[in-house]
Amino acid sequence: IHDTSGASGSLEERLGKLGFTGSDVVLVDETGKERPGHAQTALFRALANRNGMTLISGCTGSGKSTALAHTMEALIQERPGDNFISVEDPPEKPIPGMHQIRVNSKLDQQRTGGLSAYTLAIAGTNRDDPDTVMIGEIRYADAAMAAIEVAQSGHAVWATIHASDAFGILTRLEVMLRGHMHEPLRTLCDPTVLSGMEYQRLVAKLCPHCKRPVRENRDELPRDVGARLERCLPPELIYGDARHDGVFLRNPEGCEHCRASGQPGLLRQTVVAEIVVVDSALLALMREGDLEGARIYWRDELRGMTYFEHARHLLVSGILDPVTTEDQLSMPIDYDLDRNRSRKAGGGRNA
């Protein structure tokens, strides 16, 4: 792991250094309507206090392995008497206090009873009386089934997986397990199995010394980006007023503080994330395959914050540049709004 965060200390301190919100936030839509969002570090804490599987997702280079390693390091420091075991192919970094099982990927080509060496290592952790099992990545169905069995045995399981967003984790697992078990969603969406799902991306931050307010540089904001900002945020949050500074743009020439990059020193990136901590109602919706209803319930009833909302919060906080954000998310900044609007037009969750 290439980790330049310098994060240390408690779970909350480490996650805050990575960019997860450390306090409740107020999210504002284009009409000016406010909606509260939970502190992301508090959601991680809730997951850390549970058994069952917590799955962290993101594309390659999204920081998911770094977030997972810092979570494990913090929990090991907090719980010196607990047994922490990892199964990795290969271990990405040493984690003091964790028994790290290295699996050689070449051995995965040698099948024993139809199971890969990686899967056998995951299943074998049950014999070592673990408290927490960390799995480097779930790639295939047999590894997913082994992880489920470890969770069903009453252990906490943390793993990474590739998915398009937090709820996309469930879709990925359901597709992966089709043909391997009867009704995968009924197995996955059980309170003894699934605890939470997290998705994250990394976005470059603005240099605080030379960033430039949009209100004074409107001609430098691409018209299409400006239109999308106005679609999802009120004008005063974009262009500023007596109470708000507005959105800022990166200075392409930079300054002496950022070495002419327009970005700060070592900590040039911050996480944008969405975290789902499941409850019985959310599990019931997902178990029936109603992922759209589950998203709406999570957002409206559990105060969930999409990673687009997190990005917009950082835009109006002067931490991110809108052009860079869209480029590094590979998505328009208003991408999540169409789902919300179609739901309202349809009359809500039960329409």
Sequence and secondary structure as in RCSB ss.txt:
>XXXX:A:sequence
IHDTSGASGSLEERLGKLGFTGSDVVLVDETGKERPGHAQTALFRALANRNGMTLISGCTGSGKSTALAHTMEAL
IQERPGDNFISVEDPPEKPIPGMHQIRVNSKLDQQRTGGLSAYTLAIAGTNRDDPDTVMIGEIRYADAAMAAIEV
AQSGHAVWATIHASDAFGILTRLEVMLRGHMHEPLRTLCDPTVLSGMEYQRLVAKLCPHCKRPVRENRDELPRDV
GARLERCLPPELIYGDARHDGVFLRNPEGCEHCRASGQPGLLRQTVVAEIVVVDSALLALMREGDLEGARIYWRD
ELRGMTYFEHARHLLVSGILDPVTTEDQLSMPIDYDLDRNRSRKAGGGRNA
>XXXX:A:secstr
    S   SSHHHHHHHHT  SS EEEE TT  EEEE  HHHHHHHHHT  EEEEEE STTSSHHHHHHHHHHHH
HHH TTS EEEEESS SS  TT EEEE  GGGGGS BTTB HHHHHHHHGGGG  SEEEES   SHHHHHHHHHH
HHTT EEEEEE  SSHHHHHHHHHHHHBTTBSSHHHHHTSTTTEEEEEEEEEEE   TTT EEGGG GGGS HHH
HHHHHHHS HHHHH  SS    EE  TT  TTTTTSSS SS  EEEEEEEEE  HHHHHHHHTT HHHHHHHHHH
TS    HHHHHHHHHHTTSS HHHHHHHHTS TTTTHHHHHHHHHTTSTT 
